[in-house]
Amino acid sequence: MKPGIHPEYRPVVFRDRAADYAFLTRSTLGSDKTVEWEDGNTYPVIDVEISSASHPFYTGTQRVLDTAGRVERFERRYGPGRSER
């Protein structure tokens, strides 16, 4: 790697406020805000709107759309065969 052109890669805390969940990882992102982590060290903190702790796909609260019911309702309203055009 060429020296002096890459951003600093350092430990950063990502915090999901919606789920009250935070995790420590490494990133090139920086922040003016800091937080004291469980190990007693202070790290930059990045607040995120959604993470695996609050995303419906990962939490199991994802809604499944009833596409068959939609097709049946469309055919009742406009007649069979019109959805194939």
C-alpha positions in Angstrom: 0.0 0.0 0.0 1.1 3.5 -0.7 1.9 5.4 2.5 0.1 8.5 3.4 -3.0 8.2 1.1 -5.2 5.9 3.1 -7.6 7.0 6.0 -6.8 5.8 9.5 -8.3 2.4 10.3 -9.2 2.4 14.0 -11.7 1.0 16.6 -15.1 2.7 16.4 -18.4 2.0 18.3 -21.6 1.9 16.2 -24.7 2.5 18.3 -28.3 1.7 17.2 -30.4 4.0 19.3 -33.7 2.4 18.3 -32.6 -1.0 19.7 -30.4 0.3 22.5 -27.5 -1.8 21.0 -23.9 -1.0 20.4 -20.9 -2.9 19.0 -17.2 -2.2 18.7 -15.6 -2.8 15.4 -12.9 -1.2 13.2 -13.6 1.4 10.6 -12.2 4.4 8.7 -15.2 6.5 9.8 -14.6 9.1 12.5 -16.8 11.1 14.8 -16.5 14.1 17.2 -18.6 12.2 19.7 -17.0 9.6 22.0 -18.2 7.0 24.3 -16.6 5.0 27.1 -16.7 1.3 26.2 -17.0 -1.7 28.5 -13.2 -2.2 28.5 -12.7 1.3 30.0 -11.3 2.9 26.8 -12.9 5.8 25.0 -13.8 5.4 21.3 -15.5 7.5 18.7 -19.2 6.6 18.4 -21.3 6.6 15.2 -25.1 6.6 15.7 -27.0 4.6 13.1 -30.7 4.4 12.4 -30.9 0.7 11.9 -28.7 -2.3 12.5 -29.1 -6.1 12.7 -30.7 -5.6 16.2 -33.6 -3.5 14.9 -34.0 -4.5 11.2 -37.2 -6.5 10.6 -35.4 -9.2 8.5 -33.0 -10.0 11.3 -35.4 -9.7 14.2 -38.0 -12.0 12.6 -40.8 -9.3 12.5 -40.7 -9.1 8.7 -44.1 -9.0 7.2 -44.9 -11.4 4.3 -47.1 -9.9 1.6 -50.0 -11.9 0.4 -49.5 -11.8 -3.3 -52.0 -14.5 -4.0 -54.7 -12.5 -2.2 -53.8 -9.5 -4.2 -54.1 -11.3 -7.5 -57.5 -12.8 -6.5 -58.8 -9.4 -5.5 -57.6 -7.9 -8.8 -59.4 -10.7 -10.8 -62.6 -10.2 -8.8 -62.5 -6.5 -9.5 -61.5 -6.5 -13.1 -62.2 -10.1 -14.3 -59.9 -13.1 -14.9 -57.2 -13.0 -17.5 -56.6 -9.2 -17.3 -53.5 -9.6 -15.1 -51.8 -11.7 -17.9 -51.7 -8.9 -20.4 
